[in-house]
Amino acid sequence: MKTSIHRYPTPNLSDDQFLRAVCGLRPCRHGGLRLDREQLGSKSIIHNYGHGGCGVTISFGTADLAANLVDQAAQNGDSVAVLGAGVVGLTTARELLNRGYRVTIYADKSVHETTSSLAGALWLPVGIDFGDTPAKIQRMLEVLKQSQAVFCSLDSQRYGIEKIPIYEPEQSATEAHLFENGTIDPPTPIDSFPFQCQAKPGRMFQTQFIHNNRFLSALQEDALALGGEICQRKFTTQDQLIGLNEQVLVNCMALGSRALFGDKQVYAARGVLVHMKPQDLGYGIHDGFKYMFPRNDALILGGCFHEYDWDDQPDQAMVD
Ligand SMILES: Cc1cc2nc3c(=O)[nH]c(=O)nc-3n(C[C@H](O)[C@H](O)[C@H](O)COP(=O)(O)OP(=O)(O)OC[C@H]3O[C@@H](n4cnc5c(N)ncnc54)[C@H](O)[C@@H]3O)c2cc1C
């Protein structure tokens, strides 16, 4: 009898493993992230949105820059309102609380109902416009380095972070830019997959995988433990923002910024994911926006990146 030479288990993708299909809208922005300060009546608004397909990846880096802008805008002892409770709002609130601010997070949805909760998430700077000026591109590279440094410093068990090998088939496009800035070691060619797979082997790289359900829960616990408050609230007009008690507001409302701040550069990129029963595989497979990630609560099969598509429901044809 021939024994298996494979180091990793083969995924079970049979129909009886199917749990659900989900759909999320990535908050993209032409020209790159908006990270700046605007005056709205008596309020200072610090914008922190446009994280596209890698908001988890860059969250801590943009939180740091947004907090620097708050430092410039705030008077001693000011309370700060963080608008939005996705990964960007929570990391920003956590950073501000660590700097000694009193923080209230306002959001119309709970964290586990946000786009952020749908992401896998793989630590990978994809699906984002790095910016339309050399200064913005340089800022983005610094954001990546800063964010990765924080991810590496966290208690991996509590925040649900693990470094895993990611395998790519031969035909998948090599995205050299992902490895050029030094945050991820370049891929190594492989001549076989260490699991059963019919595709031709291409290469392997290692990066962090973030079990996002656990990660977001830990961030929310941090915010509350540091004295932050969470308030459910939907904003439909700027007057509602002007009516808040806080003088400094940090806008982390992602796609919500388009309507509230009239930012026509903001657009959605739709992604559909299939959740299978969880399987402890220890590796991921990546082929652009097609992938398989072993999250602790589901084996996640993706995906797609449909720009300008605002339909937030999964369609059966894609799931099949
Ligand atoms: C299918 C899919 C896969 C992905 N995979 C990855 C990945 O592997 N790695 C990675 O790094 N990223 C990934 N992403 C991208 C990542 O999920 C996003 O970049 C990130 O979630 C953006 O976070 P956010 O906090 O800006 O937005 P959101 O999570 O959308 O949070 C926005 C917040 O603002 C609030 N809000 C909005 N409008 C209003 C309003 N008018 N009033 C009150 N509150 C409001 C919402 O309630 C919410 O709390 C993926 C995304 C999708 C859809």
PDBQT file of the ligand as one rigid body, heavy atoms in Angstrom, charges set to zero:
ROOT
HETATM    1  C1  LIG A 401     -14.630  39.343   1.201  1.00  0.00    +0.000 C 
HETATM    2  C2  LIG A 401     -13.583  40.215   1.843  1.00  0.00    +0.000 A 
HETATM    3  C3  LIG A 401     -12.340  39.681   2.158  1.00  0.00    +0.000 A 
HETATM    4  C4  LIG A 401     -11.357  40.470   2.749  1.00  0.00    +0.000 A 
HETATM    5  N1  LIG A 401     -10.155  39.930   3.076  1.00  0.00    +0.000 NA
HETATM    6  C5  LIG A 401      -9.206  40.680   3.678  1.00  0.00    +0.000 A 
HETATM    7  C6  LIG A 401      -7.964  40.120   4.053  1.00  0.00    +0.000 A 
HETATM    8  O1  LIG A 401      -7.719  38.926   3.838  1.00  0.00    +0.000 OA
HETATM    9  N2  LIG A 401      -7.036  40.926   4.662  1.00  0.00    +0.000 N 
HETATM   10  C7  LIG A 401      -7.291  42.254   4.929  1.00  0.00    +0.000 A 
HETATM   11  O2  LIG A 401      -6.432  42.919   5.491  1.00  0.00    +0.000 OA
HETATM   12  N3  LIG A 401      -8.477  42.823   4.582  1.00  0.00    +0.000 NA
HETATM   13  C8  LIG A 401      -9.415  42.070   3.949  1.00  0.00    +0.000 A 
HETATM   14  N4  LIG A 401     -10.615  42.634   3.572  1.00  0.00    +0.000 N 
HETATM   15  C9  LIG A 401     -10.774  44.101   3.666  1.00  0.00    +0.000 C 
HETATM   16  C10 LIG A 401     -11.207  44.558   5.045  1.00  0.00    +0.000 C 
HETATM   17  O3  LIG A 401     -12.295  43.777   5.474  1.00  0.00    +0.000 OA
HETATM   18  C11 LIG A 401     -11.622  46.035   4.985  1.00  0.00    +0.000 C 
HETATM   19  O4  LIG A 401     -10.586  46.804   4.410  1.00  0.00    +0.000 OA
HETATM   20  C12 LIG A 401     -11.866  46.545   6.396  1.00  0.00    +0.000 C 
HETATM   21  O5  LIG A 401     -12.851  45.754   7.004  1.00  0.00    +0.000 OA
HETATM   22  C13 LIG A 401     -12.291  47.991   6.416  1.00  0.00    +0.000 C 
HETATM   23  O6  LIG A 401     -12.512  48.300   7.765  1.00  0.00    +0.000 OA
HETATM   24  P1  LIG A 401     -13.319  49.606   8.196  1.00  0.00    +0.000 P 
HETATM   25  O7  LIG A 401     -13.323  49.607   9.680  1.00  0.00    +0.000 OA
HETATM   26  O8  LIG A 401     -12.784  50.781   7.462  1.00  0.00    +0.000 OA
HETATM   27  O9  LIG A 401     -14.798  49.372   7.604  1.00  0.00    +0.000 OA
HETATM   28  P2  LIG A 401     -16.071  48.590   8.163  1.00  0.00    +0.000 P 
HETATM   29  O10 LIG A 401     -15.711  47.271   8.711  1.00  0.00    +0.000 OA
HETATM   30  O11 LIG A 401     -17.058  48.640   7.057  1.00  0.00    +0.000 OA
HETATM   31  O12 LIG A 401     -16.581  49.486   9.375  1.00  0.00    +0.000 OA
HETATM   32  C14 LIG A 401     -17.240  50.700   9.147  1.00  0.00    +0.000 C 
HETATM   33  C15 LIG A 401     -17.939  51.123  10.418  1.00  0.00    +0.000 C 
HETATM   34  O13 LIG A 401     -18.603  52.369  10.204  1.00  0.00    +0.000 OA
HETATM   35  C16 LIG A 401     -19.941  52.265  10.621  1.00  0.00    +0.000 C 
HETATM   36  N5  LIG A 401     -20.738  53.194   9.815  1.00  0.00    +0.000 N 
HETATM   37  C17 LIG A 401     -20.709  53.348   8.470  1.00  0.00    +0.000 A 
HETATM   38  N6  LIG A 401     -21.582  54.291   8.101  1.00  0.00    +0.000 NA
HETATM   39  C18 LIG A 401     -22.144  54.748   9.237  1.00  0.00    +0.000 A 
HETATM   40  C19 LIG A 401     -23.140  55.747   9.523  1.00  0.00    +0.000 A 
HETATM   41  N7  LIG A 401     -23.704  56.480   8.546  1.00  0.00    +0.000 N 
HETATM   42  N8  LIG A 401     -23.488  55.961  10.818  1.00  0.00    +0.000 NA
HETATM   43  C20 LIG A 401     -22.918  55.233  11.822  1.00  0.00    +0.000 A 
HETATM   44  N9  LIG A 401     -21.989  54.281  11.603  1.00  0.00    +0.000 NA
HETATM   45  C21 LIG A 401     -21.608  54.051  10.330  1.00  0.00    +0.000 A 
HETATM   46  C22 LIG A 401     -20.309  50.785  10.439  1.00  0.00    +0.000 C 
HETATM   47  O14 LIG A 401     -21.381  50.417  11.291  1.00  0.00    +0.000 OA
HETATM   48  C23 LIG A 401     -19.009  50.123  10.884  1.00  0.00    +0.000 C 
HETATM   49  O15 LIG A 401     -19.006  50.025  12.285  1.00  0.00    +0.000 OA
HETATM   50  C24 LIG A 401     -11.626  41.844   3.009  1.00  0.00    +0.000 A 
HETATM   51  C25 LIG A 401     -12.884  42.381   2.725  1.00  0.00    +0.000 A 
HETATM   52  C26 LIG A 401     -13.856  41.571   2.145  1.00  0.00    +0.000 A 
HETATM   53  C27 LIG A 401     -15.198  42.157   1.847  1.00  0.00    +0.000 C 
ENDROOT
TORSDOF 0
